Every structure is written in structure tokens, then in C-alpha cells.
Amino acid sequence: MRRPFNPSRPRRAGRRPPHLTPPLRGRDGESMAWSQTEREVLSTARQLVDQYGPEATNMAQMRAAEFAAMGDPDGLAAWEAIVVAVEFLLAARAGVGRGLH
């Protein structure tokens, strides 16, 4: 049985309050907080969806293919992330207005 909360009881070692917890880190040691690049990917994906609607995925895939043809791995990776974000946004948009059943 769990004991009731007692503010005078000392806390166990190793547990920190949430405001003192260090930020989450990924495997590579970088912070898992949203970076500027992630914001740019979502912003670009939103712009494509607003401008092209259901064809936004095709437009992003064509742009990714252009970077692949140029041999730019960074641009290709960015546009592949944008393709994923566009697909997510379109799926979320298609689900809006549907009921739970």
C-alpha cells in the first residue's frame, strides 16, 4: 500500500523536480527540443499544403528528386523530411471533421 504524501519526509536520491530536470538528449547527445530546422520543415510543409493542397506531396517529392540529381545530400534530407511532414499534414487535414466512430 502506498504511503500518503508527507512533505517533511526526505526525497529519494536521484529524483528531481521537473523544473530541475535536464533537457532530453538524443543518442547523438543533441537536445531533442524543436530546432530551427524542424520549424522550417513544418513551415515549408504548411506552405506547400496551403498552396497545392493534395498535390503538395508530389511537389515536395519532385523537389527532393532535384536535390538528389544535383548530388546534394543535405538538401535531399531536408526535402525528404518535408515530404513526411506534408503527408502528415494532409492526413491530419483529411481526418478533421470525422467522428470517433
HELIX and SHEET records of a PDB file:
HELIX    1   1 PRO A   18  LEU A   20  5                                   3    
HELIX    2   2 GLN A   36  TYR A   52  1                                  17    
HELIX    3   3 GLY A   53  GLU A   55  5                                   3    
HELIX    4   4 ALA A   56  MET A   70  1                                  15    
HELIX    5   5 PRO A   73  GLY A   95  1                                  23    
END                                                                             
